[in-house]
Amino acid sequence: MIFPSSLQYDTNQTPTYYEDHLLERVSILELRQAQLSEALRGMTEILRDQNAAIREERDLIRTLMGLLKDQNRDVDPSPGIIPEKVSTIKEEGDSLMRLVADCRKLIGENNERRAFQMLESARAVSPANLSLMAFYARELCRAERFKKAAEVADDGLKAASDDTGLLLISGAANAEIANLEQSRRSLGILARDGRESGIVNLVWGIISAYAGNWSECIAALKECSGKIAHPEIDYLSGCAYYQLGRYQMSGRHLSAAARAVPDFADAWFMLHVVQLLRNDPRKAEDSLRKAEDSGERDAQCAAFLTSRREYRSEFALPFRHFAERRKFVLSGGSTRIRRVVRNELEKALDSVRSWL
């Protein structure tokens, strides 16, 4: 186990409970201010885009009215037009449902390429169909085509800036590809109204960690923990405290995660690291043994446990993949974290709208 010189043993004066509480309250206030700022920035851009669209429509209407006036045409639609439009809308709806059914069948047959080609063609024909765009973006997310999912969701938001489903997909997909500015903007609009605050703050916490803002990460995860009861949230919080050198608080959260899930190898391993830093080798050895006995093969610490590879502790386990720019931000590291993010995103999406 190798610790860089920047990591010192935990021999300094430990903050009191009240100092910790005050620091957390300040961090949460700063988090909410950041989320509100992103929401305001996002709404300003949306209003700017909508004003531009309104101006274009107004100019088009003026041009059309001028042409009609010049040609002395009277606009007097025949009585048959309204039924014809209703019939057309019904036909389009039936076609859409057939398309969705065909795409689901292709996806089930592992022919995602063909399914997405069909959805892209349908999107080109019907760019204003928000249900289609939302379905397309969600399926792209499920297939880990996050760049395209972000593009489709963000296009949909130009027409429906407050759509919760599209905002969730935009926030998550943009986070995966490290487009943090757009991710924070979409998540900030949701956070402003307290919508789906569990998954919103979970994603916000991870992208704050990616940006190296550990205090904001901890505050977001604390807000998340009030809505999502997963040991993985404690684990992430413990690792964020570790990055700040606050080893006592780190140990508390890591212990809570490890106690909740006895086979949580990564939590035991990081607890072992923290206990070494706190100069408690006996407990550290016990935690290491529990990590080894867990048998969790897809744990990130497995590479160090099985091969006894050298562990350099500049970054805690769940954040180590941030340095590999080709990996996704939310799901490119821990299998446990990826599973929690995906499950919570799916639950949130299912709760906000009826999907095709």
N, C-alpha and C positions, 0 to 999 in steps of 0.2 A: 504494500500500500504506500503510494508516494503522495505526499502533500506538498504543494508549492509553498514558497516562503510567504506568499500573501495570506495564507491561512494560518492563523495562530491558534494555539490551544485556548480553550474557553476559560481563561483565568481572570478575565476582567470582571468588574462589578456587574452583576446581573440586574437588568432593569426590574423595578418592582411591578407588581400586578397593575397598579394604577398608571404607571408610565407606559406599560404595554397597552393597556386599554386606551389611553389617550392617543398613542401613536396609531393604533388601529382606527380610532374614530377620525383622526385627521386624514388618514389614507383613504378611508371610505368617502369622506367629503370631497377629497381631491378627485377620486374616481368618478363620483357623480357629476362633478363640475366638468371633467373631461368628456363624459358621455353626453352631457347637455350641450357642450360646445360642438361636438361632432354632429349632434342632432340639428342644431341651429345651422351649421354649415351645410349639412345635407339638404335641409329644407330650403335654404337660400338658393342653392343650385337648382333644386326642383322647381322653385317658383320662377327662376330665370329661364329655365327650359320651357316651362309652360307658357310664360309670357311670349317667348319667341314663337311657340307654336300657335298661340292665339293671334299674334300679329300676321303670321303667314296665312292662317285661315281667313282672317278679316280681309287681307289684300286679295285673296282668291275670290271671296264672295263679292267684293267690290268690282273686280274684273268681270266676273260672271254676270252680275247685274248690269254692268255697262254694256256688255255684249247683247244681253237680252233687250235692253232699252233701245240700243241702236237698231236692232232688227225688228223692233215693235212686236215682240213676242209676248203673248199672255201666258203666264204659268197657271194652267188649269188642268191638274192631273185628272185622268179619267177614274171613275169609281172602281175599276178593276185593279188599280195599282196596289192598293193596300193588301188585298188577299194574295196577290202575286208575291209581294214581299214576305208575307207570313209563310207562304209555301217555300220560298227560297231559303229562309232561315231554318225551317224544319229540315229541309234537304241537307243543308250544311251541317246541322247538328247530327243527323244520322250518319253522314259521311265521316264526321270527326270521331264518333263512337266506333265505327268500323275500323278506322285508322288506328285508334288506340288499342283496340282488341288485337289487330294484326301485329302491332309493335310489341305488345306484351307477349304474344305467342313467339315472336322472333327472339325476344330477349330470353324467354324461358328455354329456347333452343340454343342459347349461347351465340346467337347471330346478332350481336349488338350493332355491328357495323351497318347492316342492312336496315335495322330498326331506326337507327339514328339518321340514316340517309332519308328515310321516309318522313321522319319528323321534321328534318331540316327543310325538305321540299314543302311540307304542309305549312311550316312557319313562313316560308317565302310567299306562299299563296295567301295566307291569312295572318299577316303580321300583327293585327290588333286583337287576336284571340288570346286572351290572358290565360284561360284555362289550359289551352294547348301549350303555351309557353311555360307555364308553371309545371305541367306534367313533364315536358321535355327537360327542363332544368333539373327537376328532381331525379329523373332517370339518369341523367348525365352524372349527377353527384354520386348516385349509387354505383355507377360504373367507374368512379374515380377519374372522370374526365372533367376535372375541376375548372380548368381554364375556359372551356366551352360552356360549362354550367354557369360560371360567373358572367360570361358575355350574354347568355340568354336571359338570365335573371335580371341583369342590369338594364337590358333593353326593355324588358317587361315593366321595370320600375319607371321608365320614362312615361309610360301611359298610365300606370297605377302606382303612384309614388308611395302610397301608404299600405300596400298589400303585404300583410304579415308573412305569408308564405314566401313570396319573392324576396322580402327583406332577409328572412332567415337563410334562404339558400345563398343569396348574395353575400351575407356576412360570413357564412361558413366556407363557401367556395373561394372567395377572395382571400380569406385567411389561409387556406391550404396552399395557395400559390404565392403567399407572402405579399399580396397586394393589400398592405395593412391600412392604407388610407381609406380605400373604398369599403373594406371590411368594417372598420370603426365607424364609418359614416352610416352604413346600414344598421349596424348593431346599436349605434347611438340613438337612431330614430325609434327603435323598439324599446330601448332602455328609458327613453323620455316618458313613455306611457306605462312603463312597468310590464310590457308584454313579453311573455315567455322569458322571464328574468333568469331562470335557471340556466338554460343553454346559452343565453346571451352572455351572461357573466362568466360561464365556463370558457367559451371561446375567447372572450375579452381577456380573461386571465392568462390564457396560453399565448396569445399574441403579445400581451404585455411582457411576458417572460421572453419571448422571441426578441423583443426590442430592448431587453435588459432592464426594464422598469419593474424591479422586484416588489417594491412597495405597492404599486398599482396592481400587480399580479395578485398579491396576497389579499388586498382589499376586494378585488373582483371574486376571488375564490371564496372569501368569507360570505359575500352576498349570495354567491351560488349555493353554498352549503345550506342556506336556509330553505332552498327549494329542491335541491337534489341531494338525497342521502346515499352517497357512495363513499366507501373507504378510499377510493382513488382521489377524491377531492382533498381528504386529509393528507394523503401521500404527496400530492402536488404542492399543497401548502407547506408541508414539512421541508420539501426540497427547495421551495422559494425562500423560506427562512434560512436554510442552509447557505444559499447564495449570498445572503446578507450577513452571514457570520453570526446569526442569532441561534446558537446551537441548542439552548435550552428549549426555546419555542419549537425549533425544528424537531427535537426529540419527542416532545409531547405529541405533535401531529403524526409523526412516523409511528410512534408506539400505538396510537389510537388506530391507525390503518392496519398495522400488523396484528393487533389484538382482534380486530373485527374480522379479518380474513387470515387465519393462521398459516395458510400456504402462499401468502403474498410475498414471494421471494424478494422482489425489488425493495419493498418496504423494510423487510428485515435487513437487507444488505445496506441500505442507506442509514438505517438506525445503527448498524455496526460502525459505519464510517463516522457518524456523529459522536458515538460513544468513545471512539478512539480519540477524537478531537477534544472531548471533554475529559480525557485522561482516566477512562474507566475501562481498562482492558478486560476485566472479568466479564462484565455485561456485554462488551463488544464481541468477545469470543462466543458467548451464548447466542447472540443475535446472528452471528455468522453461521453457526451450526444450524440454526432454524432456517436460514436462507438455503443452506445446502440440502437440508432434509425435506424441503417443500416439494421437490420434484417438478417444479414449474419450468418446463423446458423452453417455453417461449419468453421467459423473463429476460430483461436486458442484462441482468447481472450474470446470466448463465455463462456468458463468454469468459468471465473472470473466475467463476467458480469451477468450471470443468477443466479449463486449460491452465488455471492459475496465472492467467495473463496479468501483466502489470496494470494496476488501476490508478490512473491519474485523476485527481478529484477536482480539477478546476471547475467542472460543471457536474451537477447532479445528473443521475441517470436519465430522467425523462426529458432533459434539455440537451443531451449530447448530440442529437441528430440535427440541431439547429445549424451547426457548422457545415453540414453537408447540404449545400444549396439545391441539389437535385431532389431532396426528399421533401415530402409534404409537411407543412408546419404542424397541423393538428394530428395527423395520423401516420407520420413517418417514423415514429419512435416506438413507444411502448404499446404492445398489443392491448393491454388492459385499458389504457387511455383512449386508444382508437375505438375500442368497443363501446366505452361509455359515451364518447362524443357522438358516435353514429346512432346509438340507441336513443339518446336524449333528443337528438335532432329529428329522428323519425317520429318520436312521440309528439314532439312539439308541432311538426308539420301535420300530423294526423289530427291534432286538436284544433287547428286554426281554419280549416276549410274542407269542403268535400272535393276529393280528387277524382279525376276521370277514371 
